[in-house]
Amino acid sequence: MSVSRIDLLNHSFSKSLRGYTTDEVDRMMQEAADAIGRLSEEKAALAGQVARLEERLSEFKERESTLRDTLMTTQRVTADLKASAQREAQLIIDAAHSKAENLINQGQLRLARIQEDIAEARKVKAQFEMKVRAVVQQHLRMLDMSREDDEELEAAAARIAGRQKGGPA
C-alpha cells in the first residue's frame, strides 16, 4: 500500500493515556508528509525526465536506423556505380579494340592494294622498258642498215667514179 502526503496528513491516531506527545507526533507527521511530498514531486519530475529521455532515445534509435539504412543504400549505390563504370569502361575498351582492329584491317587492305598497284606499275614499267628497248633496237638496226646502205652507196659511187676515171668496170 502506498501512502501519499495527504493520506499522512489526514490520518489521525487514537488517543491513549500513556501515548506519545501530540505535538511531537504532529511535527514528525508534518516532516514525514513534507518528505513524502518532496519525494513524490521528485519521483514525478524524474518520471517525466525518464519519459523525455526515453522519447529522445527512441528518436535517436530511429535516426540511427535511418542513417544505417542510408549508409547501406549509399554503399549499394556506390557498388552499383562502380560496377556500371567498370562495364562502361570495358565497353569503351572493347569498342576501341574493335575500332583499332578495323583500322588495322583497313590498313592491311590498303597496303595490299598499294602492293598490287606497285606490282602493276612494275609490270607496266617492264613492258614500257621492253617496248623502248625494242624501238631503240629497231632504230639501231635501221641505223646499221642505213650505214650499210651508205657504205654500199659509197662503194657503188667509188666504182662508178673509178669507171669514170678509166678503169675497168
C-alpha positions, 0 to 999 in steps of 0.5 A: 500500500502506498501512502501519499502526503495527504493520506499522512496528513489526514490520518489521525491516531487514537488517543491513549493515556500513556501515548506519545506527545501530540505535538511531537507526533504532529511535527514528525507527521508534518516532516514525514508528509513534507518528505513524502511530498518532496519525494513524490514531486521528485519521483514525478519530475524524474518520471517525466525526465525518464519519459523525455529521455526515453522519447529522445532515445527512441528518436535517436534509435530511429535516426540511427536506423535511418542513417544505417539504412542510408549508409547501406543504400549509399554503399549499394549505390556506390557498388552499383556505380562502380560496377556500371563504370567498370562495364562502361569502361570495358565497353569503351575498351572493347569498342576501341579494340574493335575500332583499332582492329578495323583500322588495322584491317583497313590498313592491311587492305590498303597496303595490299592494294598499294602492293598490287598497284606497285606490282602493276606499275612494275609490270607496266614499267617492264613492258614500257622498258621492253617496248623502248628497248625494242624501238631503240633496237629497231632504230639501231638496226635501221641505223646499221642498215642505213650505214650499210646502205651508205657504205654500199652507196659509197662503194657503188659511187667509188666504182662508178667514179673509178669507171669514170676515171678509166678503169675497168668496170 
